[in-house]
Amino acid sequence: MCWAVPAVVLDIDEKNSLAYVDIGDGIPRPVVIGIANERVNRGDLVMVHAGVIITRLDLDAINQFIEEKKELARELALMAGDDPEKAVREVEEEFDKIFEIARRAREGERGVVREMW
């Protein structure tokens, strides 16, 4: 099974139907815009699967995804004998970084990814 991953749109190349996204590791990656170009803006949170943007996320979808990822982190930590609350905090910190990147990218700031990571 393949999973889509959340990403922040950093820049858009409309001519080639590409966007540059950050999946949370600070590396801008080119991806194909697989949905209507006019629906994707700098700073949007999107889901990327196999190098293609498959959807733009709304707040309800984002919150649901975060809760599911926290529950998965909690369960995996328990299975590994690790602290489940620490695992949840790490997920929360990861998304805090993603939201900060999205905010700054939406404001038009360039190079935000390199600075934050």
N, C-alpha and C positions, 0 to 999 in steps of 0.2 A: 504494500500500500504506500502511496506517495502522499505527502502532506503539503498543503499550501502554507506559506509562511507570511506573516505580516511584514510590511515594509513601508517606508516613508518615501514619497516621491520627492526627489531633490531637484530634478530638472526634466524638461520635456523637449524632445526633438520631433515636432509635429510632422516635418517633412518626411521623416523615415518611420513614423509611427512607433518611436522608441521613447522610453522614459529611463531616467537614471534613478535608481532606488538604493536605499540603505536598509538592509535587513537587521540592523542592530549591531553590526560588527565594525562599522566605520568605513567600509569599502563600497564606494559607489559602483553599482553594477548596471549595465544596460539590460533592459527587458523590453519585450514587445508589448505594446498596448493592445490587449485583446478585447477591450471594451471601447465604446465610443470615445474618441479623443476629447470631445468637449466635456466629458465627465471627469477627466483627470486634471488636477491642478497641482502645482508645486505645494508641498506640505500635506497633501492628502495621505491618509493611511489606506493601503491597498493590500490585497492578498495576491501573492505571486506563486504560481505553480509552473515548474519546468520552464522558467524564463519568460513567463507570460503573465501580465496582470489579468486576473480573472474577475475581480470585483473591487469596487471601492467600498470601504467599510463605513458604516454609520455608527453612532455612539452605542446603540443597543448591541450591535454585533461585536463591537470592540469589547464592551464590558463582559459579554458572554464568553468571548474567546479568552479573556484574561482569567475569568473564574475557572474555566476548564483547564487552562494551563497551570493555574495554582493547584487545582485538585490533582492533576497528573504529577506535578512536582512533589506534592505532599505524599502521594501513594508510592512514588519511586523512592523517595527518601526513606520511608518506613521499610520498604522491602530491602533497602541497602543498609539499614541500621543507622541511618543518618538522622539529623534533627529535622523533622518535617516543617517546623515553623521557620527555620533558617532557609529552607528551600523555597518556602512561600515568599519570604522577604526578598530573596534574590530575584524571583519573578517580578515582584512589585518594582524593584530597583531597575530591572531591565526595561520595563514599560515606562517608568519615569523618564529614562534616557530617550526612549523612542518618542514620547510625547514632546520632550524638549526639542529634539531634532525637528519634529513636525512643525512646532510653533515657529522656530527660527527660520526654517525653510520657507514656510508660508509668508513670512515677513520679507522674503527675498534675500536673505543672508546667504552668501556663497561661502563655501569652504567650512560650513558648520560641522560637517562630519569629521573632518580631519582634526578640528579643534577639540571636539568633545571626546574623541577616543584617544 
